[in-house]
């Protein structure tokens, strides 16, 4: 049957599992270059990756089944290090942010009803059978021989997406067109996950140290704010709002386009600022019956990550300065941004350049 068959028989059967696991993860990823074709629709013209664009995350994790997980992560990007602590215990999720504040969120009952649905994805993609089975269903698997990872016997699995795959982009490297896993033959789990694009590695996640069924102290799943900081209940990541609520909630002018977005009403969401650099925003999407998509953010200041990841061209349209980031590939989404009435408007659409310019020139305060 082979090593892959042995793994799948154990993985899909009622084979041996663990009650606790702890270990260390190392993750490196880079964005795709402009000439590489990925599964994900290109949005804007991506900057060519360099050493400065490679993101490294080193993590330690502890888990006690069925519902306690702690992940401590140190993320390095553009030479800066951000440390976070993420804990899930029962019906509660805690996160210590880089500034030392602890945010507490009650896990929604719908997420809890799904097996392991409230646990951190960066733990689940390696050790949660229910999640791994979901993305395995969208992959064609091939036995690539034996290997060892963190001192454990594994089978190397090569995989490609089936046509029309529906792999959720947070589960596996979203831009990859091929994957490789090292699957543990003792306790069915994935100790490495590698994503390839056009034959080149774009993301590699490896368990560098692991131990199953050790005793883990309950105090591991307690998280305190750093000195001078506090614990607070977190706001939902997004809040669906009415137009009137959006206008009253944000400190900047809310504007909407008058042309090129169909007859439907906009769908609006308020998004709290992730940090001081990003700030709060209003996300607007038009869900009309047309073939083109239009969505945009309204902010008090431009999104820093857009400058870090995209190349921008400055153009003048009817006396207004507009920046545009066009991937110039079939099926790509164009990004466009400009400032009007003190509000930064960042538009993404698969309209043509000229149609986007017409939309941009039609924005008015509500």
Helices and strands as residue ranges (DSSP letters): H 2-12, E 20-29, G 51-53, E 55-64, E 68-77, E 80-89, E 92-96, E 102-106, H 109-113, H 121-127, H 129-136, E 139-149, E 152-161, E 178-184, E 190-197, E 200-212, G 218-221, E 231-233, E 239-241, H 243-249, E 255-257, E 266-271, E 281-286, E 294-299, H 304-309, E 313-317, E 320-325, E 334-340, E 343-349, H 353-360, E 363-365
